[in-house]
Amino acid sequence: MVKTLKRTVFVGEFRHAVDEKNRLAIPAKWRAAASGTQEFYVLPLPGSHLYVLPESAMEKMLEKADDISIGEYERRNALRIIAGGGHATPVDKQGRILLTEKLRKHAGIQSDAVLVGALKGFEIWSPAQYEKINKSSTAEFATSAKALGI
């Protein structure tokens, strides 16, 4: 028997074109999983890729950010990098989100992008960067899995 999850889960890998207006289609499977989400949050992360969260996951991130005091410089620096370069984007009727020019440049995305599930959100990579990082990540998988406790 298959158990139905109560949370939105993003799994799989997809390759989509970025159109002339800098819009990128979210896979239909993911749009269905995130039904009710009107807006996604596109965040730049070190490593030349983007991390995308639906509203529900962003709400949980905000709850954690509420606990950061003014004197916690390292944590505030991380927030500045993420939030300062981030972009909230509505989903249009065709299931596309907008990638700002600054975000596309950060990730090195030109005409195509690779969307990779990351459970509570998904990552967006340039195909070349994704191929490069995927090879090194595969080599470090055992160590990373152990750190996750899986």
MARBA-3410 file (N, C-alpha, C, O; in Angstrom, 1 decimal):
150
0.8,-1.2,0.0,0.0,0.0,0.0,0.9,1.2,0.0,1.9,1.3,0.8 ~ 0.6,2.2,-0.9,1.3,3.5,-0.9,0.7,4.5,0.0,-0.5,4.7,-0.1 ~ 1.5,5.1,0.8,1.0,6.1,1.7,1.1,7.4,1.1,2.1,7.8,0.4 ~ 0.0,8.2,1.2,0.0,9.6,0.6,0.6,10.5,1.6,0.1,10.6,2.8 ~ 1.6,11.3,1.2,2.2,12.2,2.1,1.3,13.5,2.2,0.6,13.8,1.3
1.4,14.1,3.4,0.7,15.3,3.7,1.4,16.6,3.3,0.9,17.7,3.4 ~ 2.7,16.4,3.0,3.5,17.6,2.7,3.9,17.6,1.2,3.8,16.6,0.5 ~ 4.2,18.8,0.7,4.6,18.9,-0.7,6.1,18.4,-0.8,6.9,18.7,0.0 ~ 6.3,17.5,-1.8,7.6,16.9,-2.0,8.0,17.1,-3.4,7.2,16.8,-4.4 ~ 9.2,17.5,-3.6,9.8,17.7,-5.0,10.9,16.7,-5.2,11.9,16.7,-4.6
10.6,15.7,-6.1,11.6,14.7,-6.5,11.6,14.6,-8.0,10.7,15.0,-8.7 ~ 12.8,14.2,-8.5,13.0,14.0,-9.9,13.9,15.0,-10.5,14.4,16.0,-9.8 ~ 14.2,14.9,-11.8,15.1,15.8,-12.5,14.4,16.1,-13.8,14.0,15.2,-14.5 ~ 14.4,17.4,-14.2,13.8,17.8,-15.4,14.7,18.8,-16.1,15.4,19.6,-15.4 ~ 14.6,18.9,-17.4,15.3,19.9,-18.2,14.3,20.7,-19.0,13.5,20.2,-19.7
14.3,22.0,-18.8,13.4,22.9,-19.4,14.1,24.1,-20.0,15.2,24.5,-19.6 ~ 13.5,24.7,-21.1,14.1,25.8,-21.7,13.6,27.1,-21.0,12.5,27.1,-20.4 ~ 14.4,28.1,-21.0,14.0,29.4,-20.4,13.6,30.2,-21.7,14.3,30.3,-22.6 ~ 12.4,30.8,-21.6,11.9,31.5,-22.8,12.5,32.9,-22.9,13.3,33.3,-22.0 ~ 12.2,33.6,-23.9,12.7,34.9,-24.2,12.4,36.0,-23.2,13.0,37.0,-23.1
11.4,35.7,-22.3,11.0,36.6,-21.3,11.5,36.2,-19.9,11.1,36.6,-18.9 ~ 12.5,35.3,-19.9,13.2,34.7,-18.7,12.2,33.9,-17.8,12.4,33.9,-16.6 ~ 11.2,33.3,-18.4,10.3,32.4,-17.7,10.7,31.0,-17.8,11.2,30.5,-18.9 ~ 10.5,30.2,-16.8,10.9,28.8,-16.7,9.7,28.0,-16.2,9.1,28.4,-15.2 ~ 9.3,27.0,-16.9,8.2,26.2,-16.6,8.5,25.2,-15.4,9.6,24.6,-15.4
7.6,25.2,-14.4,7.8,24.2,-13.3,7.1,23.0,-13.8,6.0,23.0,-14.3 ~ 7.7,21.8,-13.6,7.1,20.6,-14.1,5.6,20.4,-13.5,5.4,20.7,-12.4 ~ 4.7,19.9,-14.4,3.3,19.8,-14.0,3.2,18.9,-12.7,2.3,19.2,-11.9 ~ 4.0,17.9,-12.6,4.0,17.0,-11.4,4.3,17.9,-10.1,3.6,17.6,-9.1 ~ 5.2,18.8,-10.2,5.5,19.6,-9.0,4.4,20.7,-8.8,4.1,21.0,-7.6
3.9,21.2,-9.8,2.8,22.2,-9.7,1.6,21.5,-9.0,1.0,22.1,-8.1 ~ 1.3,20.3,-9.3,0.2,19.5,-8.7,0.5,19.3,-7.2,-0.4,19.4,-6.4 ~ 1.8,18.9,-6.9,2.2,18.6,-5.6,2.1,19.9,-4.7,1.8,19.8,-3.5 ~ 2.3,21.0,-5.3,2.3,22.3,-4.6,1.0,23.1,-4.8,1.0,24.3,-4.8 ~ -0.1,22.3,-5.1,-1.4,23.0,-5.4,-1.7,24.0,-4.3,-1.5,23.7,-3.1
-2.2,25.1,-4.8,-2.6,26.2,-3.8,-1.5,27.2,-3.7,-1.7,28.3,-3.2 ~ -0.3,26.9,-4.1,0.8,27.8,-4.1,0.7,28.8,-5.2,0.6,28.5,-6.4 ~ 0.6,30.1,-4.8,0.5,31.1,-5.8,1.8,31.8,-6.1,2.0,32.4,-7.1 ~ 2.8,31.6,-5.2,4.1,32.2,-5.4,5.2,31.3,-5.0,5.1,30.5,-4.0 ~ 6.3,31.4,-5.7,7.5,30.6,-5.3,8.6,31.6,-5.0,8.6,32.8,-5.5
9.6,31.2,-4.2,10.7,32.1,-3.8,12.0,31.5,-4.4,12.3,30.4,-4.0 ~ 12.6,32.3,-5.2,13.8,31.8,-5.9,15.0,32.5,-5.2,15.1,33.7,-5.1 ~ 15.9,31.6,-4.6,17.0,32.1,-3.8,18.3,31.7,-4.3,18.5,30.6,-4.7 ~ 19.3,32.7,-4.4,20.6,32.3,-4.9,21.4,31.6,-3.8,21.4,32.1,-2.6 ~ 22.1,30.6,-4.1,22.9,29.9,-3.1,24.4,29.8,-3.6,24.6,29.8,-4.8
25.3,29.8,-2.7,26.7,29.6,-3.1,26.8,28.3,-3.9,26.1,27.4,-3.6 ~ 27.7,28.3,-4.9,27.8,27.1,-5.7,27.1,27.3,-7.0,26.9,26.4,-7.8 ~ 26.7,28.5,-7.3,26.2,28.9,-8.7,24.9,28.1,-9.0,24.8,27.6,-10.1 ~ 24.0,28.1,-8.1,22.7,27.5,-8.4,21.6,28.3,-7.6,21.9,29.1,-6.8 ~ 20.4,28.0,-7.9,19.2,28.6,-7.3,18.4,27.6,-6.5,18.4,26.4,-6.9
17.8,28.0,-5.4,17.0,27.1,-4.6,15.6,27.7,-4.6,15.4,28.9,-4.3 ~ 14.6,26.9,-4.9,13.2,27.4,-5.0,12.3,26.8,-4.0,12.3,25.6,-3.8 ~ 11.6,27.6,-3.3,10.7,27.2,-2.2,9.3,27.6,-2.5,9.0,28.7,-2.9 ~ 8.3,26.7,-2.2,6.9,27.1,-2.3,6.6,28.0,-1.0,7.4,28.0,-0.1 ~ 5.5,28.6,-1.0,5.1,29.5,0.1,5.2,28.7,1.5,5.6,29.3,2.5
4.7,27.5,1.5,4.7,26.7,2.8,6.1,26.5,3.4,6.3,26.7,4.6 ~ 7.0,26.2,2.5,8.4,26.0,3.0,9.1,27.4,3.4,9.9,27.4,4.3 ~ 8.7,28.4,2.7,9.3,29.7,3.0,8.7,30.2,4.3,9.4,30.8,5.1 ~ 7.5,29.9,4.6,6.9,30.2,5.9,7.7,29.6,7.1,7.9,30.2,8.1 ~ 8.1,28.3,6.9,8.9,27.6,7.9,10.3,28.2,8.1,10.8,28.3,9.2
10.8,28.7,6.9,12.1,29.3,7.0,12.0,30.6,7.7,12.9,31.0,8.5 ~ 11.0,31.4,7.5,10.8,32.6,8.2,10.6,32.5,9.7,11.1,33.3,10.5 ~ 10.0,31.4,10.1,9.8,31.1,11.5,11.2,30.9,12.2,11.5,31.4,13.3 ~ 12.1,30.2,11.5,13.5,30.0,12.0,14.2,31.4,12.0,15.0,31.6,12.9 ~ 14.0,32.2,11.0,14.7,33.5,10.9,14.3,34.4,12.0,15.0,35.3,12.4
13.0,34.3,12.5,12.5,35.1,13.5,13.3,35.0,14.8,13.4,36.0,15.6 ~ 14.0,33.9,15.0,14.8,33.6,16.2,16.2,34.2,16.2,16.9,34.0,17.1 ~ 16.6,34.7,15.0,18.0,35.2,14.9,18.1,36.6,15.5,17.4,37.5,15.1 ~ 19.0,36.7,16.5,19.1,38.0,17.2,20.1,38.9,16.4,20.8,38.5,15.5 ~ 20.0,40.2,16.7,20.8,41.2,16.0,22.3,40.9,16.1,23.0,41.3,15.2
22.8,40.3,17.1,24.2,40.0,17.3,24.7,38.8,16.7,25.9,38.5,16.8 ~ 23.9,38.0,16.0,24.3,36.7,15.4,24.7,37.0,14.0,24.0,36.8,13.0 ~ 26.0,37.5,13.9,26.4,38.0,12.6,26.5,36.9,11.5,26.1,37.2,10.4 ~ 27.0,35.8,11.8,27.2,34.7,10.8,25.8,34.3,10.3,25.7,34.1,9.1 ~ 24.8,34.1,11.1,23.5,33.7,10.7,22.8,34.9,9.9,22.2,34.6,8.9
23.1,36.1,10.3,22.5,37.2,9.6,23.2,37.4,8.2,22.5,37.8,7.3 ~ 24.5,37.1,8.1,25.2,37.2,6.9,24.6,36.2,5.9,24.4,36.5,4.7 ~ 24.3,35.0,6.4,23.6,33.9,5.5,22.3,34.4,5.0,21.9,34.3,3.9 ~ 21.5,35.0,5.9,20.2,35.5,5.5,20.3,36.6,4.5,19.5,36.7,3.5 ~ 21.3,37.5,4.7,21.5,38.6,3.7,21.8,38.0,2.3,21.2,38.5,1.3
22.7,37.1,2.2,23.0,36.5,0.9,21.8,35.9,0.3,21.5,36.0,-0.9 ~ 21.0,35.1,1.1,19.9,34.4,0.5,18.7,35.4,0.2,18.2,35.4,-0.9 ~ 18.3,36.2,1.2,17.2,37.1,1.0,17.5,38.3,0.1,16.6,38.7,-0.7 ~ 18.7,38.8,0.2,19.0,40.0,-0.6,19.0,39.8,-2.0,18.7,40.6,-2.8 ~ 19.4,38.6,-2.5,19.4,38.3,-3.9,18.2,37.5,-4.3,18.1,37.2,-5.5
17.3,37.2,-3.4,16.1,36.4,-3.7,15.1,37.1,-4.5,15.1,38.4,-4.6 ~ 14.1,36.4,-5.0,13.0,36.9,-5.8,11.7,36.1,-5.5,11.7,34.9,-5.7 ~ 10.7,36.8,-5.2,9.4,36.2,-5.0,8.7,36.3,-6.4,8.6,37.4,-7.0 ~ 8.2,35.2,-6.9,7.6,35.2,-8.3,6.3,34.4,-8.3,6.2,33.3,-7.8 ~ 5.3,35.0,-8.8,4.0,34.3,-8.9,4.1,33.3,-10.0,5.0,33.3,-10.9
3.3,32.3,-10.0,3.2,31.2,-11.0,2.2,31.7,-12.0,1.0,32.0,-11.6 ~ 2.5,31.8,-13.3,1.5,32.2,-14.3,0.6,31.1,-14.7,0.8,30.0,-14.2 ~ -0.3,31.4,-15.5,-1.4,30.4,-15.9,-0.8,29.1,-16.6,-1.4,28.1,-16.6 ~ 0.4,29.3,-17.2,1.1,28.2,-17.9,2.1,27.4,-16.9,2.8,26.5,-17.4 ~ 2.1,27.8,-15.7,2.9,27.2,-14.7,4.4,27.6,-14.7,5.3,26.8,-14.4
4.6,28.8,-15.2,6.0,29.3,-15.3,6.3,30.3,-14.2,5.4,31.0,-13.7 ~ 7.6,30.4,-13.8,8.0,31.4,-12.9,9.1,32.3,-13.6,9.7,31.9,-14.6 ~ 9.3,33.5,-13.1,10.2,34.4,-13.7,11.6,34.3,-13.0,11.6,34.3,-11.8 ~ 12.6,34.2,-13.8,14.0,34.2,-13.2,14.6,35.6,-13.6,14.7,35.9,-14.8 ~ 14.9,36.4,-12.6,15.5,37.7,-12.9,16.8,37.5,-13.6,17.4,36.5,-13.5
17.2,38.6,-14.3,18.5,38.5,-15.0,19.7,38.3,-14.0,20.6,37.5,-14.3 ~ 19.6,38.9,-12.8,20.6,38.7,-11.8,20.6,37.3,-11.3,21.7,36.7,-11.1 ~ 19.5,36.6,-11.1,19.5,35.2,-10.7,20.0,34.3,-11.8,20.8,33.4,-11.6 ~ 19.6,34.6,-13.1,20.1,33.8,-14.2,21.7,33.9,-14.3,22.3,32.9,-14.5 ~ 22.2,35.1,-14.1,23.6,35.3,-14.2,24.3,34.6,-13.0,25.3,34.0,-13.3
23.8,34.6,-11.8,24.3,33.9,-10.7,24.5,32.5,-11.0,25.5,31.9,-10.6 ~ 23.5,31.9,-11.6,23.5,30.4,-11.8,24.1,30.1,-13.2,24.2,28.9,-13.5 ~ 24.4,31.0,-14.0,25.0,30.7,-15.3,24.0,30.1,-16.3,24.4,29.4,-17.2 ~ 22.7,30.5,-16.1,21.7,29.9,-16.9,21.5,30.8,-18.1,21.3,32.0,-18.0 ~ 21.5,30.1,-19.3,21.3,30.8,-20.5,19.9,30.4,-21.2,18.9,31.0,-20.8
20.0,29.4,-22.0,18.7,29.0,-22.7,18.0,27.8,-22.1,16.8,27.6,-22.2 ~ 18.8,27.0,-21.3,18.2,25.8,-20.7,18.6,25.7,-19.2,19.6,26.3,-18.8 ~ 17.8,25.0,-18.5,18.0,24.9,-17.0,17.6,23.4,-16.6,16.7,22.8,-17.2 ~ 18.3,23.0,-15.6,18.0,21.6,-15.0,17.4,21.9,-13.7,17.9,22.6,-12.8 ~ 16.2,21.3,-13.5,15.4,21.5,-12.2,15.6,20.1,-11.5,15.3,19.1,-12.1
16.0,20.2,-10.3,16.3,19.0,-9.5,15.6,19.0,-8.2,15.7,20.0,-7.4 ~ 14.8,18.0,-7.9,14.1,17.9,-6.7,15.0,17.9,-5.5,16.0,17.2,-5.5 ~ 14.6,18.6,-4.4,15.4,18.7,-3.2,14.4,18.5,-2.0,14.5,19.2,-0.9 ~ 13.4,17.7,-2.1,12.4,17.3,-1.2,11.4,18.5,-0.9,10.3,18.6,-1.4 ~ 11.8,19.5,0.0,10.9,20.6,0.3,10.9,21.7,-0.6,10.1,22.6,-0.6
11.9,21.7,-1.6,12.0,22.7,-2.6,12.7,22.0,-3.8,12.8,20.8,-3.9 ~ 13.2,22.9,-4.7,13.9,22.3,-5.8,15.0,23.3,-6.2,15.0,24.5,-5.9 ~ 16.0,22.7,-6.9,17.2,23.5,-7.3,17.1,23.8,-8.8,16.5,23.0,-9.5 ~ 17.7,24.9,-9.2,17.8,25.2,-10.7,19.3,25.4,-11.0,19.9,26.2,-10.3 ~ 19.7,24.7,-12.0,21.1,24.7,-12.3,21.3,24.9,-13.8,20.4,24.7,-14.6
22.4,25.5,-14.2,22.8,25.5,-15.6,23.1,24.0,-15.9,23.7,23.4,-15.0 ~ 22.9,23.5,-17.1,23.2,22.1,-17.4,24.7,21.8,-17.2,25.0,20.7,-16.7 ~ 25.6,22.7,-17.6,27.1,22.4,-17.4,27.4,22.4,-15.9,28.2,21.5,-15.5 ~ 26.9,23.3,-15.1,27.2,23.3,-13.7,26.7,22.1,-13.0,27.3,21.5,-12.1 ~ 25.5,21.7,-13.4,24.8,20.5,-12.8,25.6,19.3,-13.1,25.8,18.4,-12.2
26.1,19.1,-14.3,26.8,17.9,-14.6,28.1,17.9,-13.8,28.5,16.8,-13.3 ~ 28.8,19.0,-13.7,30.0,19.1,-12.9,29.8,18.8,-11.4,30.5,18.0,-10.9 ~ 28.8,19.4,-10.8,28.5,19.2,-9.4,28.0,17.8,-9.1,28.3,17.2,-8.1 ~ 27.2,17.3,-10.0,26.6,15.9,-9.8,27.7,14.9,-9.8,27.6,13.9,-9.0 ~ 28.8,15.0,-10.6,29.9,14.1,-10.6,30.6,14.1,-9.2,30.9,13.0,-8.7
30.9,15.3,-8.7,31.6,15.4,-7.4,30.7,14.9,-6.3,31.2,14.3,-5.3 ~ 29.4,15.2,-6.4,28.5,14.8,-5.3,28.3,13.3,-5.2,28.2,12.8,-4.1 ~ 28.3,12.7,-6.4,28.2,11.2,-6.4,29.4,10.6,-5.7,29.3,9.6,-5.0 ~ 30.6,11.2,-5.9,31.8,10.6,-5.3,31.8,10.8,-3.8,32.3,10.0,-3.1 ~ 31.1,11.8,-3.3,31.0,12.1,-1.8,29.7,11.6,-1.2,29.4,11.9,0.0
28.9,10.8,-1.9,27.6,10.4,-1.5,27.6,9.7,-0.1,26.8,10.0,0.7 ~ 28.5,8.7,0.1,28.5,7.9,1.3,28.7,8.8,2.5,28.0,8.7,3.5 ~ 29.6,9.8,2.5,29.8,10.7,3.6,28.6,11.6,3.8,28.2,11.8,4.9 ~ 28.1,12.1,2.7,26.9,13.0,2.8,25.7,12.3,3.4,25.0,12.8,4.2 ~ 25.5,11.1,2.9,24.3,10.3,3.4,24.5,10.0,4.9,23.5,10.1,5.6
25.7,9.7,5.3,25.9,9.4,6.7,25.6,10.7,7.6,25.0,10.6,8.6 ~ 26.1,11.8,7.1,25.8,13.1,7.8,24.3,13.4,7.9,23.9,14.0,8.9 ~ 23.6,13.0,6.9,22.1,13.1,7.0,21.4,12.1,7.8,20.2,12.3,8.2 ~ 22.1,11.1,8.2,21.5,10.0,9.0,20.7,9.0,8.2,19.8,8.4,8.7 ~ 21.0,8.9,6.9,20.2,8.0,6.1,21.1,6.9,5.5,20.6,6.0,4.8
END
